[in-house]
Amino acid sequence: MQEDAGKEALFLKVVSALDELRPFLHEDGGDLEIVDITAEKVLKIQFVGACSSCSMNDMTFKNGVEDAIMRLVPEIARVEPVNFTLNV
């Protein structure tokens, strides 16, 4: 039971962090969705709307999304996009 509460608290922290980024994504017609937070604390997210096909989604992910999540939710071990491949 305590594990479920911990996972829910982590989920809420991630949502709060993403909410800080959303206004910038909404300006360009995009958004983010949480796909999963694994038992290993890997956050899997996907860009939606205009962000899903944007040629700059690599940079947005690395310099915005990943950086913000890792800073605001240090419990997350890694952030992985699910609907595009990083070209880094």
Secondary structure, 3 states (H helix, E strand, C coil): CHHHHHHHHHHHHHHHHHHHHHHHHHHCCEEEEEEEECCCCEEEEEEEEHHHCCCCHHHHHHHHHHHHHHHHCCCCCEEEECCCCCCC
